[in-house]
Amino acid sequence: MTKLSVNINKIATLRNSRGGDVPNVVEFAKDVQRFGAEGVTIHPRPDERHIRYQDAYDLKPEVYTEYNIEGNPIESFMQLVLKVKPTQVTLVPDAEDAITSNAGWDTIKHKEFLIDIIKEFKQNGIRTSIFVDPDLKQIEGAKGTGTDRIELYTEAFAHQYGLGNKKAIKPYAECAELAVKLGLGVNAGHDLSLDNIKFFKENIPGLLEVSIGHALIAESLYLGVENVIQMYLHKLK
């Protein structure tokens, strides 16, 4: 069964909009785990406009499932992850002012950089994953970095699926197949939702984990958090 990791960035965005501590991100993380989620994901950015660095420390003792911290490995992010020691770090090459992640790594161009970063995390007992586009050359490049896993960037799939183009799954399936063949774990995330997750899961070999935030939180406004998590778990079986 593919694990569901809930990205709680949007809960922090809502909290920060009023300057207080409602909703409380730690309590929300505890709740999603109680409701059945097998992981919690956060993506702190340098301006801390949603998840704050302090949140990463506060969450550590309360996340008893998979704890995944995503981000661009700038120095402050590196130090945060090395101190918190989550289950997994997912490296994402987003710009400091990016609204959301919008591209995967060029694993060939940045190979040496990624090798050094990944080596340091793995020496500290942290599983590594790198955000990649569905390109076979980038999967081959990822293998050369020493990463444990890749996370397939699924925005293009989700957009095309929404238009009725189910053939958009093909490059993702091919990349996942190659990754498994190369001994890499396969994660996925970005714009996955209740509408497309079942089809995606059924067509991606070796899918270990999906990280879902924006869609899950939006769907929960209408259907309730516990109910939505159970719906995802059912579709991921």
N, C-alpha and C positions, 0 to 999 in steps of 0.2 A: 504493500500500500504506500502511495506517495504521501509524504508528510505535508501538512498544512502549517506554514509559519505565517502568523498575522503581523503585518507591518502596522505599527501603532503611531506612525508619524502624524496622521490626521487628528488623532486624539490630542496630541501635543499642540497642534495648530489651533484647535478649538480652545484649549486651555489658555494658550498665550493671547488669544484675541481679547480676553477680559483681564489679563494681568494677574489672575489669581491661581488657584490650584484645582479648579473644577472644569472638566473632569480630571481626575487624578490618574496619571499614566501608569503608575505602579499598580494601583487597584485594577485598572482596566487590563493590564497584562496578567494579573492573577486571575481575573475573571475569564479571559479567553482560554487560558489553560484549563481552568475548571470546566469550561464548556466543551473541552475536547481538542483544542488546537495543540499541535505537537511542537510548536515553536513560536518564538516572539522575535520579530525583526525590528530594528531601528536604523535610521539613516541620518545621523547627525551631520549638519553642515556647518561650515565655519561661522556663519552669522547666527547660528542657533535659532533660526526663525520658526522651527517646530521643535524637534527633539533637542534638548540641551545636553551638553556634555555631562552635567551633574546627573541627568536622568539615567545615563548609561551606568553610572556607579550605583544609583538607587535601585535599579532594576536587577542588578547582579544577584543579590541574595534571594530574590523572589522568582526568578525564572528557573524552574527546575526541569523544563523541557529543553529544546534546542534554543540557544541564545545566539542570534545572528546580528552582527553589526556591519552595516554597509557604509561605504564611503570612499572618497578619493584619498589615497595614502600620503597626504601632506604630513608634515612633522607632528602637528598637534593631534591629528587623527591617529597616527602611529603610536604616539605615547599613550593616548586614551585606550586603545585596544590592548596594548601590551600590559597596561595596568589592570584593566577589567578582566582580561582573559576569557572572552566569550567562547562558546562552542565553535563558532565559525566566524571568520571575517570574509566579507565579500567586497572585492576591490572594484570600484566603479570610477571611470575616468571623467566624472562630470566637472564642469567649471564651477567656480565658487558661487557664481550668480545664477546658476541653472535653476529653473523652476522645478524641474524633475529630470531624472536621468534620461538621456536621449541618444546614447550611442555606446557601443561596446568598445573594448580595448583593441588597438592594433597590436596583436600579440607578437607580430614579427618586428615591427618598428621599435616597440618598447620591451623587447624580450629581456635584455640585460637588466633594465630597471626592475621589471617584474620578478626576475630571478632573485635579485637581492632582497626585495621586499618580502616575497613569499618565504624565502629561506629564514628570515628573521622571525616571522610569525610561527612557522612550523617548529623552529627550535624552541619556541615558548609554548608548544603544545596546543596551538590554535589551528584548527582545520581551515584551509584556504579555498576560496572560490573566486573566479574572476568573471566579470560581466562581459559577454561576447555577443556579437551579431551572428546570425545563422549563415556562416561562411566556412566552408570546409578548410580553407587555408588557415583561417583564424583558429579553428579547433586544433589543427596540427601544430600551430604556433603555441597554443595554450599548453599542449603537452610538454613542449620544450622549456616552459617556465618553471616546471616543478609543482604546479598547483594540484590540489587534490580534486577539485571540481571546477566545472564551468557553470555559469548561470546564463541560459539563453535569454536574450533580450526580446520579449514577445510582443512589443507594441505593433509591429508591422503585421504579424499574424492576426492579432485581435482586430485591427482595423479592417483587414481584408475579409476576415470571417464575418464581421458585421455587415459587410456588403454582399455576403453570400458566396464568397470565393473560398471554398474549402480546400482548393489546391494550394493555398498559401501555407498549408502545414508541411508541404514537401521538404523545403530546405531545412526545417527544424527537425524533422524525422531523420533526414540524412545526416545532419550534424550530430544528433544524439546517438545514432548508430555508430558513427565514427568515434565519438567520444568513448562510448562503452568499449569499443574494440581496442582503443588506446589505453584503457584502464582508468579513465576519468569518470568521476561521478557527475550526474546531470541534475542541475537545478533549473528553475525557470521563474520568470517574473516580469511584470509590467503589463497592465491592462487586461490581465486574466480576470475572468468574472464568472458568475453563475451561468451565464449564457454560453460561454465557450470552453469552460474548464474540462468538462467531460470529454468533449471531442479531442481537445488537446492531449489530455492524459491517455486516451485510448490509442493515440497515434505516435506517442513519443516513447521509444524503448528506453528502459532503465531510468525513468524519471523518479528521482529520489525525494525532491522537495519543491514546493511552489511557495513563493512569498507573495502575499496578496494584501494590499492595504486599501487604496482608494476605493476600488469597486466594493470590497467587502464592507467598508464603513458606510458607503452610500446605500448599499442594499439593506444594511441593518437599520437605517432610518425608517424603513417601511416594514421590514420583516422581523426585526429584533436580532440582537447580536448572537444570542445562544442558538436561535433557530437557523440563522444564516451559516454559522460555523458547522452545525450538523448537516446542513444541505451541501456544503462543500465537501465534508468528509464522506458523505454518501456518494457524491459524484466522483470522488477520487478513489473509491474502492476498486 
